[in-house]
Structure formats: C-alpha cells, structure tokens
Amino acid sequence: MSRAISLRDVSKKYDRNSYAVHRISLTVEPGGFLVLLGPSGCGKSTVLRMIAGLEDISEGELLLDGVYANEVPPHQRDTAMVFQNFALYPSMTTRENIGFPLKLRDPAADHGPQVETTARMLAIEDLLERLPGQLSGGERQRVAMGRAISRHPSVFLFDEPLSNLDAKLREHLRAEIASLTREMGVTTVYVTHDQSEAMSLGDQVAVMRDGVLQQVSRPEELYTRPVNVFVAAFVGTPRISLLEAVVHAPLDASMTLDLGGQSLVLPEPLSTEHQLLRLQQGRRVTVGLRSEAVRIAPPSQARPGEAALSGVVDHVEFQGHEVLVHLDTGSRPAVVPDLEIAHPRATGSYRRIGRQWGVGRAAALSAALRGRSSAAAVESAVPPVQERRSMVRSDLVVRTSPQRQVRSGAHVPLLVDLAQLYVFDHQGLRICPAPEGGVGLY
C-alpha cells in the first residue's frame, strides 16, 4: 500500500546561520512520482534523506499519510532507498542481496519464491548466484533495485540511481523504473540533476536551487510556464537562449526590446501579454527564446505575431532528425548563476570583441546584423570560424530541419514567434507570459 508524503516548511540547518534546505513545502499523493531536480549541492538529496529518516529535520513537519513522522525511526517508515553507488554487500550473491531485507524481517521464513519473482521482474533471474564483482554496473543497479522492491515498501526513494551508468543503459533503466513503479503503484521520490531524466519520469517535478524550492509542476508546465529565469534555463534541451534587453515603450511608436546588437520590434496592436511590458519602460530585462520559437526565414514570409531579427551562423550541430544552428545576433547573453560552470556563456558585448579582433570588423558586423550592410560585408567582417569561437559564444540557438542547408559564417534572416517570447524582470521573475496568480520564487 502506497503512502502520501507531505513536507510543511521543512528546513535543514547544519549550523546556526547556514541552511542546506530552507522551508520546503510539497506533497506527493499516494502512488505519485515526484522528481527533485536541481544542480549539485542544491539540497535535493538532503530532502530525500529527511524523508527516509537518515537526516534529522531542523524545522517544519514531515507527514506520512497525514501522521506526524519527524521522530519516527527510519526502519518504521516503510521506505526503501536506492543509492547512486549501488550499496551491495560484496560477499553476498544476487539472491542473498535481494533477500537480505526479507531475512531481517523474518529469519525463519523461506523467501526464495519472493526473491525469484523480484528477479524476474528485473530480468536478472540468471544472475542470482553471482557476486556483485561479477556483475556489470547496470546489473548491480538492478540488484539494488530488487533489494528495495522485494520488501514491497510503501515509498520508494531513489538518490541519483543512474548517474554512474553510461547514456544508453541510463535510458533503458529509466524506462524500467517508470514501468515498475507505476505497475506497483508505489509512491516514489526520485532525485536527479539530469533534466531529461526528470521530465521523462515524473508526474510532478520540483526544481530546487540553493536549498530553496523554485517550482513544482507537471513536466509540460515546467517547460512552457517556468516561474523564473533559473527554471527556464535549467529545463529544456537545447538550453533556452537568454539575452539581456532594455524595454523601450514610447507613446507614439512601437514597443521595442533593445538586445544590444539589434532590436526586437513588437507589432501593434500589442497583445494583452505584451502590454504588461509597458511597466518595464527603460528597465533592463531578460528575454528568453527556446530553439523552436525562432525560424530561419526572410521578413517577407513573416506570419502574424512574428518579428524579424538576423544573425551570423557560428556553427551547426547535426542531430540526425534535426539541426541546431548556433547564431551570433550581436546581443548580450544573460548570465544565470549556478548554471555557468556547466554552461559557460560569453558575457561581454561586441565592444569586447572589437578589442580582440579589430574595432572596424566589429562595427561592420554590428551594422550588418542591423541590416545596414550586404552579405558580402558580413563575410569580410566575420573572422575565421576557429578564431571567432575562441572569442565569443553564439547567443541564440535555432532548431531546423536537416533539409535546410546553412553554413558557418552565413548571414541569415530570422523570424521570432512572439507568442513564445519569455521576458523576466531584473530579479529573474517571469513577467511575460504573465504569472498565474503572481506566483513565483527566486
């Protein structure tokens, strides 16, 4: 029987002034699958360990099926935990490892049939007599899962169980975990830093940053309605393009978002969503564009609700079913702390580039991107690809079909679907599309 889990303003402090987890509140319904997602060190594993009883709760309440459980010992919580490092007994066979928790519960009983049933579920019935040292990484993780499954707990807790495996095996075991937990109907809390894993597994995904809960939503809502710039940047592949901009909203002209190298003009009449941007007049904001929000096409092919930009192709990634085109638009890439170690981005303007490869060429490129020069001028302004890559990162990624032929250094026209335009304020909170009920954490 699965259990409901509720955390009410739960915090973990290791000293007087330092919170590892700060006022987390969330609920997992019986049989639900919640994924805790966030960068390393954000506190997600600490939350899992507090649910398991392996960490004391400093503040707040843990409820299991509505019953206060802060002081309940770990062995009485009816949870089973699967760790990142497999945690198998090296001197025990697969059969003995799977059956170990059953033997602890009832030493005199014959647990053979239950162990074999569990092994069949995980397709490891041929490995029952092998020691962990004779198994591959994927097989050892299956055994660790089998040990958790065999006792039929009411809650499964997974602490990055697939992070030590290669990509192909991770994908296979991810599907097995999803299938098994749903088949068994067990409440599951799963910790990962891999957003692809989180989005494919969870009924609900809770994004954490620096011990603070940012957003809890269904995967599709997390992608389309991120509450702040951190969630927008952490969720989605390829990563959302984030550009610094200044809002200009004169009474007698069209509203524009000044991106530095060029401007994004919002067509009149403004949509209800874009009218909210008038409140940001003269302020610096962050513009977010996912790869599917932009297409390579001339202004003459613009559809209603599209605005024109242009860019120079930095490099092209062939993905088989699609192509990712990385472009320099002359804009200022926005920096999101906590993500830049894994995803370094350029933070300087084209003035910085000018100092590296000549003010004249930088000015020529800037003019070309504004549509003031010919394609030939762009070619002469842009240094060789290898030289340019060492100086600047592309600031925009566009998803297109393999049939479209684009080459590095080419100047291409772009059309932006303004219905998919994200705008975040100076604190990183989403202001467009408008937040539902004004909710958001940062």
C-alpha positions in Angstrom: 0.0 0.0 0.0 1.4 3.4 -1.0 1.6 6.4 1.3 1.1 10.1 1.0 4.1 12.3 1.8 3.8 15.9 2.9 6.6 18.3 3.8 5.5 21.5 5.6 8.1 24.3 5.8 10.8 21.8 6.3 14.3 23.1 6.8 17.7 21.6 7.5 20.5 23.6 9.3 24.0 22.3 9.9 24.9 25.4 11.9 23.2 28.4 13.3 23.4 30.6 10.2 23.5 28.1 7.3 20.5 26.4 5.7 21.1 23.4 3.5 17.3 23.3 2.9 15.0 26.2 3.6 11.3 26.0 4.2 10.4 23.3 1.6 6.7 22.6 1.3 5.3 19.9 -1.1 3.0 16.9 -1.2 3.2 13.6 -3.0 -0.1 11.8 -3.4 -0.3 8.0 -2.8 1.2 6.3 -5.9 2.6 9.6 -7.2 6.0 10.0 -8.8 7.8 13.2 -7.7 11.3 14.1 -9.1 13.5 16.5 -7.2 15.6 18.3 -9.8 18.5 20.8 -9.4 22.2 21.4 -9.7 24.7 19.6 -7.4 24.6 20.9 -3.9 21.1 22.4 -4.1 19.8 20.2 -1.2 17.7 17.7 -3.1 19.4 14.6 -1.6 19.1 16.2 1.8 15.3 16.4 1.3 15.3 12.7 0.3 17.3 11.7 3.4 15.0 13.6 5.7 12.0 11.7 4.2 13.9 8.4 4.8 14.9 9.5 8.4 18.6 9.5 7.7 18.8 13.2 8.4 17.0 15.0 11.3 14.6 17.8 10.4 15.7 21.1 11.9 12.4 22.9 11.4 9.0 22.0 10.0 7.0 18.8 9.7 7.1 15.6 7.8 3.7 13.8 7.5 3.3 10.2 6.3 -0.4 9.6 5.5 -1.2 12.7 7.4 0.6 11.4 10.6 3.5 13.5 12.1 6.7 11.5 11.4 9.6 13.7 12.3 10.6 11.4 15.2 9.7 8.0 13.6 12.8 5.8 13.2 13.9 5.0 9.7 13.1 1.3 9.9 9.5 2.1 10.9 8.8 4.5 7.9 8.3 1.6 5.4 10.6 3.3 2.8 13.1 1.7 0.6 16.1 3.7 -0.8 18.2 3.0 -3.9 21.5 4.8 -3.8 23.8 6.1 -6.5 26.7 3.7 -5.7 24.6 0.5 -5.7 25.5 -0.3 -2.0 25.5 -4.1 -2.3 27.1 -6.5 0.1 30.2 -7.7 -1.9 30.3 -11.2 -0.2 26.6 -11.9 -0.9 25.2 -13.3 -4.1 22.5 -11.6 -6.0 20.0 -13.9 -4.3 21.3 -13.1 -0.9 21.4 -9.3 -1.5 17.8 -9.2 -2.7 16.6 -11.4 0.1 18.6 -9.7 2.8 15.8 -7.2 4.0 13.3 -10.1 4.0 15.6 -12.2 6.1 16.0 -9.3 8.6 12.2 -9.1 8.9 11.6 -12.8 9.2 14.7 -15.0 9.6 12.8 -18.3 9.7 10.7 -17.9 6.6 11.5 -19.2 3.1 12.0 -16.1 0.9 13.1 -17.9 -2.2 9.9 -17.5 -4.2 9.6 -13.8 -3.5 13.3 -13.3 -4.4 12.8 -15.1 -7.7 9.7 -13.2 -8.5 11.5 -9.9 -8.0 14.5 -11.1 -10.1 12.1 -12.0 -13.0 10.6 -8.5 -12.8 14.1 -7.1 -13.3 15.3 -9.7 -15.8 18.1 -10.8 -13.6 16.9 -14.3 -12.8 20.0 -15.8 -14.5 22.3 -13.8 -12.2 21.0 -15.0 -8.8 24.2 -17.0 -7.9 26.7 -14.3 -8.9 28.6 -12.0 -6.6 28.5 -8.2 -7.2 32.0 -8.2 -8.5 30.9 -10.5 -11.4 28.2 -8.1 -12.5 28.2 -5.0 -14.8 27.2 -1.6 -13.5 23.7 -1.9 -14.9 23.2 -5.4 -13.4 24.4 -4.2 -10.0 21.9 -1.4 -10.1 19.1 -3.8 -11.0 20.1 -5.9 -7.9 20.0 -2.8 -5.7 16.5 -2.1 -7.1 15.5 -5.7 -6.5 16.5 -5.4 -2.9 14.3 -2.4 -2.5 11.4 -4.0 -4.4 11.4 -7.3 -2.6 10.1 -6.0 0.7 7.1 -4.2 -1.0 7.6 -0.8 0.7 5.0 1.9 0.6 7.6 4.5 -0.5 10.5 4.3 -3.0 13.3 6.8 -2.6 15.9 7.0 -5.5 19.0 9.0 -5.0 20.5 9.6 -8.5 20.5 5.8 -9.1 21.6 6.1 -12.8 24.3 8.7 -12.7 27.1 6.2 -12.7 25.9 4.4 -15.8 26.5 5.1 -19.5 23.9 7.0 -21.5 22.4 4.0 -23.3 22.0 2.0 -20.2 20.6 5.0 -18.3 17.9 5.4 -20.9 17.0 1.7 -20.7 16.9 1.6 -16.8 14.9 4.8 -16.7 12.1 3.2 -18.7 12.2 0.2 -16.4 12.0 2.3 -13.3 9.0 4.2 -14.7 7.3 1.0 -15.7 7.9 -0.8 -12.4 6.9 2.0 -10.1 3.6 2.5 -12.0 2.9 -1.2 -12.1 3.4 -1.5 -8.4 1.6 1.8 -7.6 4.3 2.8 -5.0 4.8 6.4 -4.0 8.2 7.4 -5.4 10.5 10.4 -4.8 13.4 10.5 -7.3 16.5 12.8 -7.1 18.4 13.8 -10.2 20.4 16.6 -11.7 19.5 15.4 -15.2 16.5 17.4 -16.5 15.9 14.9 -19.4 15.5 12.2 -16.8 13.3 14.3 -14.6 11.0 15.3 -17.5 10.5 11.8 -18.7 9.9 10.2 -15.3 8.0 12.5 -13.0 4.3 13.1 -12.7 5.5 16.2 -10.9 8.9 17.8 -10.9 10.2 20.0 -8.1 13.1 22.3 -9.1 15.5 23.4 -6.3 18.2 26.0 -6.1 20.4 26.7 -3.1 18.1 24.8 -0.8 15.0 26.7 -1.9 12.1 25.2 -3.8 11.6 27.2 -7.1 8.7 25.5 -8.7 6.6 22.3 -8.5 4.7 21.5 -11.7 3.9 18.9 -14.3 6.8 18.5 -16.7 5.0 20.2 -19.6 4.0 23.2 -17.4 7.6 23.4 -16.1 8.8 23.8 -19.7 6.1 26.2 -21.0 5.5 28.2 -17.8 8.8 28.5 -15.8 8.2 30.8 -12.9 11.7 32.4 -13.2 14.8 32.6 -15.3 16.6 29.8 -13.4 13.9 27.2 -14.1 13.7 28.3 -17.7 17.4 27.9 -18.1 17.6 24.6 -16.2 14.8 22.8 -18.1 15.0 22.2 -21.8 17.4 20.8 -24.4 19.0 22.7 -26.0 19.1 25.3 -23.3 16.9 28.3 -23.7 18.7 31.4 -25.2 18.7 34.2 -22.6 19.5 37.7 -23.8 19.8 41.0 -21.9 17.4 43.6 -23.2 16.1 47.1 -22.4 12.4 47.9 -22.8 11.5 51.0 -24.9 7.8 51.8 -24.9 7.2 55.3 -26.4 3.6 56.5 -26.6 4.0 57.5 -30.3 5.9 54.4 -31.6 6.1 50.7 -31.5 7.5 49.0 -28.4 10.9 47.5 -28.8 13.3 45.3 -26.8 16.8 46.6 -27.3 19.1 43.5 -27.4 22.3 45.4 -27.9 23.2 44.3 -31.4 19.7 44.8 -32.7 16.1 45.4 -31.5 13.0 43.2 -31.4 10.0 45.2 -32.5 6.7 44.2 -31.1 3.9 44.7 -33.7 0.8 46.8 -33.0 -1.7 46.3 -31.6 0.1 44.8 -28.6 -1.2 41.6 -27.2 -2.6 41.6 -23.6 0.6 39.8 -22.5 2.9 42.3 -24.2 1.1 45.3 -22.8 2.4 44.3 -19.4 5.9 45.2 -20.6 5.0 48.9 -20.6 5.5 48.8 -16.8 9.2 47.9 -17.5 9.8 51.1 -19.6 13.5 51.9 -19.6 14.3 48.9 -17.4 16.7 46.0 -18.1 15.0 42.7 -18.5 16.0 39.2 -19.7 14.5 37.8 -22.9 14.2 34.0 -23.3 13.8 32.3 -26.6 13.6 28.5 -27.0 15.0 26.9 -30.1 11.6 26.2 -31.6 10.5 29.9 -31.1 12.7 31.1 -33.9 12.9 30.1 -37.6 15.2 30.9 -40.4 13.1 32.8 -42.9 13.0 36.3 -44.6 10.7 39.1 -43.3 8.6 38.7 -46.4 7.5 35.2 -45.1 6.5 36.6 -41.6 3.3 35.2 -40.2 1.0 37.3 -37.9 2.7 37.6 -34.5 6.3 37.2 -35.8 9.1 39.7 -35.5 12.3 39.9 -37.5 15.9 39.5 -36.4 19.0 38.4 -38.2 22.2 36.6 -37.2 25.5 35.1 -38.4 25.9 31.3 -38.2 28.6 30.4 -35.7 28.3 26.6 -36.0 25.9 23.9 -36.9 25.1 20.7 -34.9 23.7 17.8 -36.9 21.4 15.7 -34.7 20.0 13.3 -37.4 16.3 14.2 -37.2 17.0 17.9 -36.7 19.8 20.5 -36.9 20.7 23.0 -34.2 22.0 26.3 -35.7 24.1 28.4 -33.3 23.9 32.1 -34.2 25.6 35.4 -33.2 23.0 38.1 -33.3 25.2 40.7 -31.6 23.1 40.5 -28.5 24.2 40.4 -24.8 23.8 36.9 -23.4 22.4 36.9 -19.9 24.2 35.0 -17.2 22.4 32.8 -14.8 24.4 31.9 -11.6 24.7 28.2 -10.7 24.5 27.2 -14.4 27.5 28.9 -15.8 30.1 26.3 -14.6 28.4 23.6 -16.7 27.3 26.0 -19.4 29.8 28.9 -19.8 28.5 31.7 -21.8 30.0 34.9 -23.1 29.1 38.0 -21.1 30.8 40.8 -22.9 29.5 42.9 -25.8 30.8 43.3 -29.3 32.9 46.2 -27.9 34.9 43.5 -26.1 35.3 41.5 -29.3 36.4 44.7 -31.1 39.4 44.9 -28.7 40.3 41.4 -29.7 40.0 41.4 -33.5 39.6 45.0 -34.6 37.1 47.7 -33.9 36.5 48.1 -37.7 35.4 44.5 -38.2 33.2 44.6 -35.0 31.5 47.7 -36.2 31.0 46.2 -39.7 29.4 43.1 -38.1 27.2 45.2 -35.9 26.0 47.2 -38.9 25.4 44.1 -40.9 23.3 42.5 -38.2 21.2 45.6 -38.2 20.6 45.1 -41.9 22.7 48.1 -42.9 25.3 46.2 -44.9 25.3 43.5 -47.6 26.0 39.8 -47.1 29.5 40.4 -48.6 30.2 42.9 -45.9 29.2 40.3 -43.3 31.7 37.9 -44.8 34.5 40.4 -44.6 33.6 41.4 -41.1 33.5 38.0 -39.6 36.8 36.4 -38.7 37.5 32.7 -39.5 35.2 30.3 -37.5 38.1 28.9 -35.4 39.3 32.4 -34.5 35.7 33.6 -33.7 34.9 30.6 -31.5 37.8 31.4 -29.2 36.4 34.9 -28.7 32.6 34.7 -28.4 29.9 32.1 -27.9 26.7 32.1 -30.0 23.8 33.8 -28.2 20.9 32.2 -30.0 20.1 28.5 -30.9 17.5 27.7 -33.6 16.1 24.3 -34.3 15.6 23.5 -38.0 15.2 20.5 -40.4 18.2 18.6 -41.8 17.0 19.6 -45.3 17.9 23.3 -44.7 21.4 23.9 -45.7 23.2 26.5 -43.6 27.0 27.1 -43.3 29.2 28.7 -40.8 29.7 32.4 -41.4 26.4 32.9 -43.3 24.2 35.8 -42.6 20.6 34.5 -42.1 17.3 36.3 -41.6 15.2 35.1 -38.5 11.6 35.3 -37.5 10.6 35.2 -33.8 7.3 33.8 -32.7 6.2 36.4 -30.1 3.7 34.0 -28.6 6.7 32.0 -27.4 8.6 35.0 -26.1 9.6 34.9 -22.4 10.5 38.1 -20.5 11.9 38.1 -17.0 12.4 41.1 -14.7 15.6 42.2 -13.0 15.0 39.8 -10.2 14.6 36.9 -12.6 10.8 36.5 -12.2 8.7 35.8 -15.2 6.6 38.8 -16.3 5.7 37.6 -19.8 3.7 35.4 -20.2 2.0 36.8 -17.1 2.4 34.6 -14.0 -0.7 32.8 -12.8 -1.8 34.5 -9.6 1.5 36.2 -9.3 3.3 33.0 -8.0 7.0 32.6 -8.3 10.1 32.1 -6.2 13.6 33.3 -6.8 
